[in-house]
Amino acid sequence: MKEYADIISVSPNHLNKCVKVTTGRSAHDILNQMLLLEAKALLISTGLSISEIAFKLNHSDPSSFTRFFKSNTGKSPKEYRQEKSTEI
């Protein structure tokens, strides 16, 4: 959150409070949701490897990305990609 707060010249705490009042959710939750949506789009619409997607989304390593993705969707990125490719 610090990077985003710095961009708009406010403290991370102030940014989080404003987002919470406006949306009812923390700034961290909203950022995670945005990252998750981007990850899903990249998994479905590109041929990028899961490692490439992880680094593109600023995860330190593919395993942390996989844990993040699975904890939010209940599926690994590979499972999600395979499931969505059969739906098309």
PDB file of N, CA, C and O in Angstrom, chain B, residues numbered from 101:
ATOM      1  N   MET B 101       0.808  -1.181   0.000  1.00  0.00           N
ATOM      2  CA  MET B 101       0.000   0.000   0.000  1.00  0.00           C
ATOM      3  C   MET B 101       0.859   1.256   0.000  1.00  0.00           C
ATOM      4  O   MET B 101       0.443   2.307  -0.487  1.00  0.00           O
ATOM      5  N   LYS B 102       2.058   1.133   0.551  1.00  0.00           N
ATOM      6  CA  LYS B 102       2.913   2.317   0.649  1.00  0.00           C
ATOM      7  C   LYS B 102       3.170   2.946  -0.712  1.00  0.00           C
ATOM      8  O   LYS B 102       3.142   4.170  -0.843  1.00  0.00           O
ATOM      9  N   GLU B 103       3.418   2.127  -1.721  1.00  0.00           N
ATOM     10  CA  GLU B 103       3.689   2.665  -3.056  1.00  0.00           C
ATOM     11  C   GLU B 103       2.497   3.459  -3.583  1.00  0.00           C
ATOM     12  O   GLU B 103       2.672   4.543  -4.140  1.00  0.00           O
ATOM     13  N   TYR B 104       1.294   2.929  -3.410  1.00  0.00           N
ATOM     14  CA  TYR B 104       0.091   3.615  -3.878  1.00  0.00           C
ATOM     15  C   TYR B 104      -0.161   4.884  -3.080  1.00  0.00           C
ATOM     16  O   TYR B 104      -0.546   5.910  -3.642  1.00  0.00           O
ATOM     17  N   ALA B 105       0.053   4.819  -1.774  1.00  0.00           N
ATOM     18  CA  ALA B 105      -0.118   5.998  -0.930  1.00  0.00           C
ATOM     19  C   ALA B 105       0.881   7.082  -1.325  1.00  0.00           C
ATOM     20  O   ALA B 105       0.529   8.261  -1.376  1.00  0.00           O
ATOM     21  N   ASP B 106       2.117   6.694  -1.602  1.00  0.00           N
ATOM     22  CA  ASP B 106       3.134   7.656  -2.025  1.00  0.00           C
ATOM     23  C   ASP B 106       2.744   8.349  -3.329  1.00  0.00           C
ATOM     24  O   ASP B 106       2.972   9.546  -3.497  1.00  0.00           O
ATOM     25  N   ILE B 107       2.159   7.592  -4.241  1.00  0.00           N
ATOM     26  CA  ILE B 107       1.759   8.160  -5.540  1.00  0.00           C
ATOM     27  C   ILE B 107       0.766   9.304  -5.352  1.00  0.00           C
ATOM     28  O   ILE B 107       0.831  10.312  -6.055  1.00  0.00           O
ATOM     29  N   ILE B 108      -0.146   9.144  -4.408  1.00  0.00           N
ATOM     30  CA  ILE B 108      -1.149  10.198  -4.205  1.00  0.00           C
ATOM     31  C   ILE B 108      -0.835  11.071  -2.983  1.00  0.00           C
ATOM     32  O   ILE B 108      -1.679  11.842  -2.526  1.00  0.00           O
ATOM     33  N   SER B 109       0.380  10.939  -2.469  1.00  0.00           N
ATOM     34  CA  SER B 109       0.890  11.782  -1.381  1.00  0.00           C
ATOM     35  C   SER B 109       0.049  11.739  -0.108  1.00  0.00           C
ATOM     36  O   SER B 109      -0.266  12.775   0.478  1.00  0.00           O
ATOM     37  N   VAL B 110      -0.306  10.539   0.305  1.00  0.00           N
ATOM     38  CA  VAL B 110      -0.979  10.350   1.585  1.00  0.00           C
ATOM     39  C   VAL B 110      -0.284   9.211   2.317  1.00  0.00           C
ATOM     40  O   VAL B 110       0.515   8.480   1.733  1.00  0.00           O
ATOM     41  N   SER B 111      -0.592   9.070   3.592  1.00  0.00           N
ATOM     42  CA  SER B 111       0.000   7.953   4.335  1.00  0.00           C
ATOM     43  C   SER B 111      -0.758   6.674   4.002  1.00  0.00           C
ATOM     44  O   SER B 111      -1.933   6.724   3.641  1.00  0.00           O
ATOM     45  N   PRO B 112      -0.088   5.527   4.122  1.00  0.00           N
ATOM     46  CA  PRO B 112      -0.791   4.261   3.890  1.00  0.00           C
ATOM     47  C   PRO B 112      -2.011   4.098   4.799  1.00  0.00           C
ATOM     48  O   PRO B 112      -3.035   3.560   4.378  1.00  0.00           O
ATOM     49  N   ASN B 113      -1.902   4.561   6.036  1.00  0.00           N
ATOM     50  CA  ASN B 113      -3.011   4.469   6.980  1.00  0.00           C
ATOM     51  C   ASN B 113      -4.201   5.304   6.493  1.00  0.00           C
ATOM     52  O   ASN B 113      -5.345   4.852   6.553  1.00  0.00           O
ATOM     53  N   HIS B 114      -3.932   6.505   6.016  1.00  0.00           N
ATOM     54  CA  HIS B 114      -5.007   7.369   5.507  1.00  0.00           C
ATOM     55  C   HIS B 114      -5.661   6.746   4.272  1.00  0.00           C
ATOM     56  O   HIS B 114      -6.885   6.750   4.144  1.00  0.00           O
ATOM     57  N   LEU B 115      -4.853   6.220   3.380  1.00  0.00           N
ATOM     58  CA  LEU B 115      -5.384   5.567   2.184  1.00  0.00           C
ATOM     59  C   LEU B 115      -6.304   4.418   2.577  1.00  0.00           C
ATOM     60  O   LEU B 115      -7.408   4.287   2.048  1.00  0.00           O
ATOM     61  N   ASN B 116      -5.849   3.596   3.500  1.00  0.00           N
ATOM     62  CA  ASN B 116      -6.651   2.452   3.924  1.00  0.00           C
ATOM     63  C   ASN B 116      -7.966   2.900   4.559  1.00  0.00           C
ATOM     64  O   ASN B 116      -9.016   2.314   4.296  1.00  0.00           O
ATOM     65  N   LYS B 117      -7.909   3.940   5.396  1.00  0.00           N
ATOM     66  CA  LYS B 117      -9.129   4.440   6.037  1.00  0.00           C
ATOM     67  C   LYS B 117     -10.118   4.971   5.003  1.00  0.00           C
ATOM     68  O   LYS B 117     -11.315   4.695   5.090  1.00  0.00           O
ATOM     69  N   CYS B 118      -9.629   5.725   4.036  1.00  0.00           N
ATOM     70  CA  CYS B 118     -10.515   6.271   2.996  1.00  0.00           C
ATOM     71  C   CYS B 118     -11.154   5.164   2.165  1.00  0.00           C
ATOM     72  O   CYS B 118     -12.347   5.209   1.867  1.00  0.00           O
ATOM     73  N   VAL B 119     -10.359   4.183   1.800  1.00  0.00           N
ATOM     74  CA  VAL B 119     -10.884   3.063   1.009  1.00  0.00           C
ATOM     75  C   VAL B 119     -11.906   2.282   1.831  1.00  0.00           C
ATOM     76  O   VAL B 119     -12.946   1.881   1.309  1.00  0.00           O
ATOM     77  N   LYS B 120     -11.618   2.068   3.095  1.00  0.00           N
ATOM     78  CA  LYS B 120     -12.519   1.310   3.974  1.00  0.00           C
ATOM     79  C   LYS B 120     -13.858   2.029   4.137  1.00  0.00           C
ATOM     80  O   LYS B 120     -14.915   1.400   4.092  1.00  0.00           O
ATOM     81  N   VAL B 121     -13.809   3.343   4.326  1.00  0.00           N
ATOM     82  CA  VAL B 121     -15.042   4.122   4.485  1.00  0.00           C
ATOM     83  C   VAL B 121     -15.859   4.084   3.183  1.00  0.00           C
ATOM     84  O   VAL B 121     -17.085   3.981   3.214  1.00  0.00           O
ATOM     85  N   THR B 122     -15.177   4.166   2.065  1.00  0.00           N
ATOM     86  CA  THR B 122     -15.854   4.221   0.771  1.00  0.00           C
ATOM     87  C   THR B 122     -16.408   2.873   0.332  1.00  0.00           C
ATOM     88  O   THR B 122     -17.519   2.797  -0.193  1.00  0.00           O
ATOM     89  N   THR B 123     -15.635   1.805   0.545  1.00  0.00           N
ATOM     90  CA  THR B 123     -16.011   0.503  -0.010  1.00  0.00           C
ATOM     91  C   THR B 123     -16.424  -0.526   1.028  1.00  0.00           C
ATOM     92  O   THR B 123     -17.066  -1.522   0.697  1.00  0.00           O
ATOM     93  N   GLY B 124     -16.057  -0.289   2.281  1.00  0.00           N
ATOM     94  CA  GLY B 124     -16.314  -1.282   3.311  1.00  0.00           C
ATOM     95  C   GLY B 124     -15.272  -2.382   3.350  1.00  0.00           C
ATOM     96  O   GLY B 124     -15.381  -3.323   4.137  1.00  0.00           O
ATOM     97  N   ARG B 125     -14.269  -2.266   2.507  1.00  0.00           N
ATOM     98  CA  ARG B 125     -13.188  -3.265   2.437  1.00  0.00           C
ATOM     99  C   ARG B 125     -11.852  -2.548   2.577  1.00  0.00           C
ATOM    100  O   ARG B 125     -11.734  -1.361   2.273  1.00  0.00           O
ATOM    101  N   SER B 126     -10.847  -3.286   3.042  1.00  0.00           N
ATOM    102  CA  SER B 126      -9.529  -2.676   3.187  1.00  0.00           C
ATOM    103  C   SER B 126      -8.872  -2.486   1.818  1.00  0.00           C
ATOM    104  O   SER B 126      -9.197  -3.181   0.854  1.00  0.00           O
ATOM    105  N   ALA B 127      -7.958  -1.546   1.757  1.00  0.00           N
ATOM    106  CA  ALA B 127      -7.219  -1.300   0.513  1.00  0.00           C
ATOM    107  C   ALA B 127      -6.454  -2.557   0.113  1.00  0.00           C
ATOM    108  O   ALA B 127      -6.337  -2.867  -1.073  1.00  0.00           O
ATOM    109  N   HIS B 128      -5.942  -3.269   1.088  1.00  0.00           N
ATOM    110  CA  HIS B 128      -5.206  -4.511   0.828  1.00  0.00           C
ATOM    111  C   HIS B 128      -6.120  -5.541   0.163  1.00  0.00           C
ATOM    112  O   HIS B 128      -5.715  -6.204  -0.792  1.00  0.00           O
ATOM    113  N   ASP B 129      -7.343  -5.676   0.659  1.00  0.00           N
ATOM    114  CA  ASP B 129      -8.301  -6.613   0.066  1.00  0.00           C
ATOM    115  C   ASP B 129      -8.619  -6.241  -1.382  1.00  0.00           C
ATOM    116  O   ASP B 129      -8.685  -7.105  -2.256  1.00  0.00           O
ATOM    117  N   ILE B 130      -8.810  -4.972  -1.618  1.00  0.00           N
ATOM    118  CA  ILE B 130      -9.138  -4.521  -2.977  1.00  0.00           C
ATOM    119  C   ILE B 130      -7.951  -4.737  -3.910  1.00  0.00           C
ATOM    120  O   ILE B 130      -8.130  -5.164  -5.051  1.00  0.00           O
ATOM    121  N   LEU B 131      -6.751  -4.449  -3.439  1.00  0.00           N
ATOM    122  CA  LEU B 131      -5.565  -4.685  -4.258  1.00  0.00           C
ATOM    123  C   LEU B 131      -5.426  -6.170  -4.578  1.00  0.00           C
ATOM    124  O   LEU B 131      -5.135  -6.533  -5.717  1.00  0.00           O
ATOM    125  N   ASN B 132      -5.628  -7.023  -3.591  1.00  0.00           N
ATOM    126  CA  ASN B 132      -5.558  -8.468  -3.834  1.00  0.00           C
ATOM    127  C   ASN B 132      -6.606  -8.909  -4.847  1.00  0.00           C
ATOM    128  O   ASN B 132      -6.324  -9.748  -5.702  1.00  0.00           O
ATOM    129  N   GLN B 133      -7.818  -8.351  -4.759  1.00  0.00           N
ATOM    130  CA  GLN B 133      -8.868  -8.696  -5.710  1.00  0.00           C
ATOM    131  C   GLN B 133      -8.483  -8.268  -7.126  1.00  0.00           C
ATOM    132  O   GLN B 133      -8.728  -8.999  -8.085  1.00  0.00           O
ATOM    133  N   MET B 134      -7.886  -7.098  -7.256  1.00  0.00           N
ATOM    134  CA  MET B 134      -7.444  -6.621  -8.575  1.00  0.00           C
ATOM    135  C   MET B 134      -6.343  -7.525  -9.129  1.00  0.00           C
ATOM    136  O   MET B 134      -6.357  -7.869 -10.311  1.00  0.00           O
ATOM    137  N   LEU B 135      -5.400  -7.905  -8.285  1.00  0.00           N
ATOM    138  CA  LEU B 135      -4.327  -8.806  -8.720  1.00  0.00           C
ATOM    139  C   LEU B 135      -4.880 -10.167  -9.134  1.00  0.00           C
ATOM    140  O   LEU B 135      -4.415 -10.770 -10.101  1.00  0.00           O
ATOM    141  N   LEU B 136      -5.861 -10.633  -8.401  1.00  0.00           N
ATOM    142  CA  LEU B 136      -6.484 -11.916  -8.718  1.00  0.00           C
ATOM    143  C   LEU B 136      -7.202 -11.851 -10.070  1.00  0.00           C
ATOM    144  O   LEU B 136      -7.098 -12.780 -10.871  1.00  0.00           O
ATOM    145  N   LEU B 137      -7.915 -10.781 -10.320  1.00  0.00           N
ATOM    146  CA  LEU B 137      -8.589 -10.615 -11.615  1.00  0.00           C
ATOM    147  C   LEU B 137      -7.586 -10.560 -12.757  1.00  0.00           C
ATOM    148  O   LEU B 137      -7.798 -11.160 -13.811  1.00  0.00           O
ATOM    149  N   GLU B 138      -6.497  -9.842 -12.543  1.00  0.00           N
ATOM    150  CA  GLU B 138      -5.450  -9.766 -13.571  1.00  0.00           C
ATOM    151  C   GLU B 138      -4.818 -11.129 -13.798  1.00  0.00           C
ATOM    152  O   GLU B 138      -4.566 -11.517 -14.939  1.00  0.00           O
ATOM    153  N   ALA B 139      -4.563 -11.854 -12.726  1.00  0.00           N
ATOM    154  CA  ALA B 139      -3.982 -13.192 -12.854  1.00  0.00           C
ATOM    155  C   ALA B 139      -4.908 -14.105 -13.646  1.00  0.00           C
ATOM    156  O   ALA B 139      -4.455 -14.833 -14.529  1.00  0.00           O
ATOM    157  N   LYS B 140      -6.197 -14.072 -13.337  1.00  0.00           N
ATOM    158  CA  LYS B 140      -7.161 -14.905 -14.061  1.00  0.00           C
ATOM    159  C   LYS B 140      -7.176 -14.553 -15.542  1.00  0.00           C
ATOM    160  O   LYS B 140      -7.201 -15.439 -16.396  1.00  0.00           O
ATOM    161  N   ALA B 141      -7.161 -13.261 -15.844  1.00  0.00           N
ATOM    162  CA  ALA B 141      -7.170 -12.833 -17.243  1.00  0.00           C
ATOM    163  C   ALA B 141      -5.912 -13.309 -17.966  1.00  0.00           C
ATOM    164  O   ALA B 141      -5.986 -13.774 -19.103  1.00  0.00           O
ATOM    165  N   LEU B 142      -4.772 -13.194 -17.316  1.00  0.00           N
ATOM    166  CA  LEU B 142      -3.516 -13.633 -17.939  1.00  0.00           C
ATOM    167  C   LEU B 142      -3.485 -15.148 -18.130  1.00  0.00           C
ATOM    168  O   LEU B 142      -2.981 -15.637 -19.141  1.00  0.00           O
ATOM    169  N   LEU B 143      -4.014 -15.879 -17.174  1.00  0.00           N
ATOM    170  CA  LEU B 143      -4.043 -17.340 -17.292  1.00  0.00           C
ATOM    171  C   LEU B 143      -4.921 -17.792 -18.453  1.00  0.00           C
ATOM    172  O   LEU B 143      -4.604 -18.763 -19.140  1.00  0.00           O
ATOM    173  N   ILE B 144      -6.018 -17.087 -18.667  1.00  0.00           N
ATOM    174  CA  ILE B 144      -6.960 -17.476 -19.717  1.00  0.00           C
ATOM    175  C   ILE B 144      -6.533 -16.980 -21.094  1.00  0.00           C
ATOM    176  O   ILE B 144      -6.653 -17.701 -22.085  1.00  0.00           O
ATOM    177  N   SER B 145      -6.034 -15.749 -21.153  1.00  0.00           N
ATOM    178  CA  SER B 145      -5.863 -15.109 -22.460  1.00  0.00           C
ATOM    179  C   SER B 145      -4.438 -15.069 -22.992  1.00  0.00           C
ATOM    180  O   SER B 145      -4.213 -14.584 -24.101  1.00  0.00           O
ATOM    181  N   THR B 146      -3.481 -15.564 -22.232  1.00  0.00           N
ATOM    182  CA  THR B 146      -2.100 -15.533 -22.718  1.00  0.00           C
ATOM    183  C   THR B 146      -1.470 -16.917 -22.618  1.00  0.00           C
ATOM    184  O   THR B 146      -1.993 -17.818 -21.962  1.00  0.00           O
ATOM    185  N   GLY B 147      -0.352 -17.052 -23.278  1.00  0.00           N
ATOM    186  CA  GLY B 147       0.419 -18.276 -23.181  1.00  0.00           C
ATOM    187  C   GLY B 147       1.566 -18.151 -22.190  1.00  0.00           C
ATOM    188  O   GLY B 147       2.463 -18.993 -22.156  1.00  0.00           O
ATOM    189  N   LEU B 148       1.529 -17.082 -21.375  1.00  0.00           N
ATOM    190  CA  LEU B 148       2.587 -16.899 -20.386  1.00  0.00           C
ATOM    191  C   LEU B 148       2.587 -18.062 -19.404  1.00  0.00           C
ATOM    192  O   LEU B 148       1.536 -18.585 -19.034  1.00  0.00           O
ATOM    193  N   SER B 149       3.774 -18.451 -18.994  1.00  0.00           N
ATOM    194  CA  SER B 149       3.869 -19.501 -17.976  1.00  0.00           C
ATOM    195  C   SER B 149       3.395 -18.939 -16.642  1.00  0.00           C
ATOM    196  O   SER B 149       3.301 -17.724 -16.464  1.00  0.00           O
ATOM    197  N   ILE B 150       3.101 -19.824 -15.721  1.00  0.00           N
ATOM    198  CA  ILE B 150       2.675 -19.397 -14.392  1.00  0.00           C
ATOM    199  C   ILE B 150       3.787 -18.597 -13.717  1.00  0.00           C
ATOM    200  O   ILE B 150       3.510 -17.633 -13.003  1.00  0.00           O
ATOM    201  N   SER B 151       5.029 -18.987 -13.935  1.00  0.00           N
ATOM    202  CA  SER B 151       6.160 -18.232 -13.381  1.00  0.00           C
ATOM    203  C   SER B 151       6.206 -16.826 -13.954  1.00  0.00           C
ATOM    204  O   SER B 151       6.422 -15.862 -13.219  1.00  0.00           O
ATOM    205  N   GLU B 152       6.007 -16.702 -15.253  1.00  0.00           N
ATOM    206  CA  GLU B 152       6.023 -15.378 -15.893  1.00  0.00           C
ATOM    207  C   GLU B 152       4.885 -14.501 -15.353  1.00  0.00           C
ATOM    208  O   GLU B 152       5.074 -13.307 -15.122  1.00  0.00           O
ATOM    209  N   ILE B 153       3.729 -15.089 -15.156  1.00  0.00           N
ATOM    210  CA  ILE B 153       2.596 -14.343 -14.602  1.00  0.00           C
ATOM    211  C   ILE B 153       2.913 -13.914 -13.171  1.00  0.00           C
ATOM    212  O   ILE B 153       2.628 -12.782 -12.779  1.00  0.00           O
ATOM    213  N   ALA B 154       3.496 -14.808 -12.403  1.00  0.00           N
ATOM    214  CA  ALA B 154       3.863 -14.479 -11.018  1.00  0.00           C
ATOM    215  C   ALA B 154       4.784 -13.267 -10.981  1.00  0.00           C
ATOM    216  O   ALA B 154       4.549 -12.337 -10.210  1.00  0.00           O
ATOM    217  N   PHE B 155       5.815 -13.267 -11.793  1.00  0.00           N
ATOM    218  CA  PHE B 155       6.759 -12.146 -11.795  1.00  0.00           C
ATOM    219  C   PHE B 155       6.126 -10.877 -12.354  1.00  0.00           C
ATOM    220  O   PHE B 155       6.425  -9.778 -11.887  1.00  0.00           O
ATOM    221  N   LYS B 156       5.263 -11.018 -13.338  1.00  0.00           N
ATOM    222  CA  LYS B 156       4.570  -9.872 -13.908  1.00  0.00           C
ATOM    223  C   LYS B 156       3.698  -9.180 -12.853  1.00  0.00           C
ATOM    224  O   LYS B 156       3.535  -7.960 -12.872  1.00  0.00           O
ATOM    225  N   LEU B 157       3.149  -9.968 -11.945  1.00  0.00           N
ATOM    226  CA  LEU B 157       2.289  -9.428 -10.888  1.00  0.00           C
ATOM    227  C   LEU B 157       3.061  -9.130  -9.603  1.00  0.00           C
ATOM    228  O   LEU B 157       2.468  -8.952  -8.538  1.00  0.00           O
ATOM    229  N   ASN B 158       4.377  -9.077  -9.714  1.00  0.00           N
ATOM    230  CA  ASN B 158       5.272  -8.684  -8.615  1.00  0.00           C
ATOM    231  C   ASN B 158       5.288  -9.640  -7.432  1.00  0.00           C
ATOM    232  O   ASN B 158       5.512  -9.222  -6.296  1.00  0.00           O
ATOM    233  N   HIS B 159       5.052 -10.919  -7.692  1.00  0.00           N
ATOM    234  CA  HIS B 159       5.251 -11.911  -6.637  1.00  0.00           C
ATOM    235  C   HIS B 159       6.722 -12.287  -6.637  1.00  0.00           C
ATOM    236  O   HIS B 159       7.349 -12.381  -7.692  1.00  0.00           O
ATOM    237  N   SER B 160       7.264 -12.502  -5.454  1.00  0.00           N
ATOM    238  CA  SER B 160       8.693 -12.766  -5.325  1.00  0.00           C
ATOM    239  C   SER B 160       9.105 -14.090  -5.947  1.00  0.00           C
ATOM    240  O   SER B 160      10.237 -14.242  -6.407  1.00  0.00           O
ATOM    241  N   ASP B 161       8.181 -15.053  -5.962  1.00  0.00           N
ATOM    242  CA  ASP B 161       8.478 -16.340  -6.595  1.00  0.00           C
ATOM    243  C   ASP B 161       7.170 -17.018  -6.982  1.00  0.00           C
ATOM    244  O   ASP B 161       6.117 -16.691  -6.434  1.00  0.00           O
ATOM    245  N   PRO B 162       7.226 -17.958  -7.918  1.00  0.00           N
ATOM    246  CA  PRO B 162       6.013 -18.626  -8.382  1.00  0.00           C
ATOM    247  C   PRO B 162       5.246 -19.360  -7.276  1.00  0.00           C
ATOM    248  O   PRO B 162       4.019 -19.438  -7.328  1.00  0.00           O
ATOM    249  N   SER B 163       5.951 -19.895  -6.284  1.00  0.00           N
ATOM    250  CA  SER B 163       5.244 -20.627  -5.230  1.00  0.00           C
ATOM    251  C   SER B 163       4.402 -19.687  -4.368  1.00  0.00           C
ATOM    252  O   SER B 163       3.324 -20.076  -3.916  1.00  0.00           O
ATOM    253  N   SER B 164       4.868 -18.462  -4.132  1.00  0.00           N
ATOM    254  CA  SER B 164       4.054 -17.511  -3.354  1.00  0.00           C
ATOM    255  C   SER B 164       2.826 -17.105  -4.159  1.00  0.00           C
ATOM    256  O   SER B 164       1.745 -16.923  -3.598  1.00  0.00           O
ATOM    257  N   PHE B 165       2.990 -16.962  -5.474  1.00  0.00           N
ATOM    258  CA  PHE B 165       1.853 -16.652  -6.337  1.00  0.00           C
ATOM    259  C   PHE B 165       0.840 -17.790  -6.316  1.00  0.00           C
ATOM    260  O   PHE B 165      -0.364 -17.552  -6.218  1.00  0.00           O
ATOM    261  N   THR B 166       1.323 -19.014  -6.408  1.00  0.00           N
ATOM    262  CA  THR B 166       0.425 -20.175  -6.393  1.00  0.00           C
ATOM    263  C   THR B 166      -0.339 -20.246  -5.081  1.00  0.00           C
ATOM    264  O   THR B 166      -1.539 -20.521  -5.086  1.00  0.00           O
ATOM    265  N   ARG B 167       0.326 -20.005  -3.963  1.00  0.00           N
ATOM    266  CA  ARG B 167      -0.352 -19.998  -2.657  1.00  0.00           C
ATOM    267  C   ARG B 167      -1.408 -18.892  -2.598  1.00  0.00           C
ATOM    268  O   ARG B 167      -2.528 -19.123  -2.144  1.00  0.00           O
ATOM    269  N   PHE B 168      -1.045 -17.688  -3.061  1.00  0.00           N
ATOM    270  CA  PHE B 168      -1.985 -16.561  -3.103  1.00  0.00           C
ATOM    271  C   PHE B 168      -3.207 -16.920  -3.950  1.00  0.00           C
ATOM    272  O   PHE B 168      -4.345 -16.719  -3.526  1.00  0.00           O
ATOM    273  N   PHE B 169      -2.963 -17.450  -5.142  1.00  0.00           N
ATOM    274  CA  PHE B 169      -4.046 -17.767  -6.069  1.00  0.00           C
ATOM    275  C   PHE B 169      -4.953 -18.848  -5.486  1.00  0.00           C
ATOM    276  O   PHE B 169      -6.176 -18.715  -5.505  1.00  0.00           O
ATOM    277  N   LYS B 170      -4.356 -19.908  -4.972  1.00  0.00           N
ATOM    278  CA  LYS B 170      -5.135 -21.025  -4.449  1.00  0.00           C
ATOM    279  C   LYS B 170      -5.922 -20.627  -3.205  1.00  0.00           C
ATOM    280  O   LYS B 170      -7.056 -21.075  -3.028  1.00  0.00           O
ATOM    281  N   SER B 171      -5.354 -19.809  -2.353  1.00  0.00           N
ATOM    282  CA  SER B 171      -6.068 -19.394  -1.142  1.00  0.00           C
ATOM    283  C   SER B 171      -7.276 -18.521  -1.475  1.00  0.00           C
ATOM    284  O   SER B 171      -8.220 -18.439  -0.690  1.00  0.00           O
ATOM    285  N   ASN B 172      -7.245 -17.870  -2.636  1.00  0.00           N
ATOM    286  CA  ASN B 172      -8.358 -17.004  -3.029  1.00  0.00           C
ATOM    287  C   ASN B 172      -9.365 -17.660  -3.967  1.00  0.00           C
ATOM    288  O   ASN B 172     -10.496 -17.189  -4.085  1.00  0.00           O
ATOM    289  N   THR B 173      -8.971 -18.733  -4.628  1.00  0.00           N
ATOM    290  CA  THR B 173      -9.875 -19.366  -5.596  1.00  0.00           C
ATOM    291  C   THR B 173     -10.189 -20.821  -5.266  1.00  0.00           C
ATOM    292  O   THR B 173     -11.171 -21.372  -5.763  1.00  0.00           O
ATOM    293  N   GLY B 174      -9.369 -21.437  -4.439  1.00  0.00           N
ATOM    294  CA  GLY B 174      -9.537 -22.854  -4.146  1.00  0.00           C
ATOM    295  C   GLY B 174      -8.918 -23.753  -5.204  1.00  0.00           C
ATOM    296  O   GLY B 174      -9.014 -24.977  -5.119  1.00  0.00           O
ATOM    297  N   LYS B 175      -8.278 -23.143  -6.205  1.00  0.00           N
ATOM    298  CA  LYS B 175      -7.633 -23.901  -7.284  1.00  0.00           C
ATOM    299  C   LYS B 175      -6.245 -23.341  -7.524  1.00  0.00           C
ATOM    300  O   LYS B 175      -5.993 -22.155  -7.308  1.00  0.00           O
ATOM    301  N   SER B 176      -5.345 -24.208  -7.975  1.00  0.00           N
ATOM    302  CA  SER B 176      -4.026 -23.728  -8.366  1.00  0.00           C
ATOM    303  C   SER B 176      -4.164 -22.990  -9.702  1.00  0.00           C
ATOM    304  O   SER B 176      -5.148 -23.193 -10.414  1.00  0.00           O
ATOM    305  N   PRO B 177      -3.203 -22.144 -10.049  1.00  0.00           N
ATOM    306  CA  PRO B 177      -3.262 -21.474 -11.355  1.00  0.00           C
ATOM    307  C   PRO B 177      -3.353 -22.469 -12.513  1.00  0.00           C
ATOM    308  O   PRO B 177      -4.063 -22.237 -13.492  1.00  0.00           O
ATOM    309  N   LYS B 178      -2.627 -23.577 -12.388  1.00  0.00           N
ATOM    310  CA  LYS B 178      -2.662 -24.595 -13.442  1.00  0.00           C
ATOM    311  C   LYS B 178      -4.053 -25.205 -13.567  1.00  0.00           C
ATOM    312  O   LYS B 178      -4.570 -25.359 -14.674  1.00  0.00           O
ATOM    313  N   GLU B 179      -4.657 -25.550 -12.432  1.00  0.00           N
ATOM    314  CA  GLU B 179      -6.014 -26.114 -12.445  1.00  0.00           C
ATOM    315  C   GLU B 179      -7.009 -25.120 -13.040  1.00  0.00           C
ATOM    316  O   GLU B 179      -7.875 -25.493 -13.830  1.00  0.00           O
ATOM    317  N   TYR B 180      -6.873 -23.842 -12.648  1.00  0.00           N
ATOM    318  CA  TYR B 180      -7.769 -22.798 -13.154  1.00  0.00           C
ATOM    319  C   TYR B 180      -7.637 -22.668 -14.672  1.00  0.00           C
ATOM    320  O   TYR B 180      -8.639 -22.609 -15.386  1.00  0.00           O
ATOM    321  N   ARG B 181      -6.403 -22.625 -15.156  1.00  0.00           N
ATOM    322  CA  ARG B 181      -6.162 -22.493 -16.599  1.00  0.00           C
ATOM    323  C   ARG B 181      -6.743 -23.679 -17.360  1.00  0.00           C
ATOM    324  O   ARG B 181      -7.384 -23.506 -18.396  1.00  0.00           O
ATOM    325  N   GLN B 182      -6.516 -24.886 -16.842  1.00  0.00           N
ATOM    326  CA  GLN B 182      -7.029 -26.079 -17.511  1.00  0.00           C
ATOM    327  C   GLN B 182      -8.554 -26.088 -17.524  1.00  0.00           C
ATOM    328  O   GLN B 182      -9.165 -26.433 -18.536  1.00  0.00           O
ATOM    329  N   GLU B 183      -9.165 -25.713 -16.419  1.00  0.00           N
ATOM    330  CA  GLU B 183     -10.622 -25.686 -16.328  1.00  0.00           C
ATOM    331  C   GLU B 183     -11.205 -24.682 -17.322  1.00  0.00           C
ATOM    332  O   GLU B 183     -12.172 -24.979 -18.024  1.00  0.00           O
ATOM    333  N   LYS B 184     -10.617 -23.513 -17.373  1.00  0.00           N
ATOM    334  CA  LYS B 184     -11.135 -22.461 -18.261  1.00  0.00           C
ATOM    335  C   LYS B 184     -10.880 -22.783 -19.728  1.00  0.00           C
ATOM    336  O   LYS B 184     -11.672 -22.398 -20.589  1.00  0.00           O
ATOM    337  N   SER B 185      -9.793 -23.480 -20.024  1.00  0.00           N
ATOM    338  CA  SER B 185      -9.504 -23.814 -21.425  1.00  0.00           C
ATOM    339  C   SER B 185     -10.487 -24.848 -21.960  1.00  0.00           C
ATOM    340  O   SER B 185     -10.757 -24.884 -23.161  1.00  0.00           O
ATOM    341  N   THR B 186     -11.024 -25.690 -21.079  1.00  0.00           N
ATOM    342  CA  THR B 186     -12.016 -26.669 -21.530  1.00  0.00           C
ATOM    343  C   THR B 186     -13.393 -26.043 -21.700  1.00  0.00           C
ATOM    344  O   THR B 186     -14.249 -26.605 -22.383  1.00  0.00           O
ATOM    345  N   GLU B 187     -13.617 -24.871 -21.079  1.00  0.00           N
ATOM    346  CA  GLU B 187     -14.899 -24.196 -21.200  1.00  0.00           C
ATOM    347  C   GLU B 187     -15.022 -23.443 -22.522  1.00  0.00           C
ATOM    348  O   GLU B 187     -16.127 -23.166 -22.987  1.00  0.00           O
ATOM    349  N   ILE B 188     -13.899 -23.121 -23.111  1.00  0.00           N
ATOM    350  CA  ILE B 188     -13.914 -22.297 -24.331  1.00  0.00           C
ATOM    351  C   ILE B 188     -14.226 -23.118 -25.552  1.00  0.00           C
ATOM    352  O   ILE B 188     -14.278 -22.582 -26.659  1.00  0.00           O
TER     353      ILE B 188
END
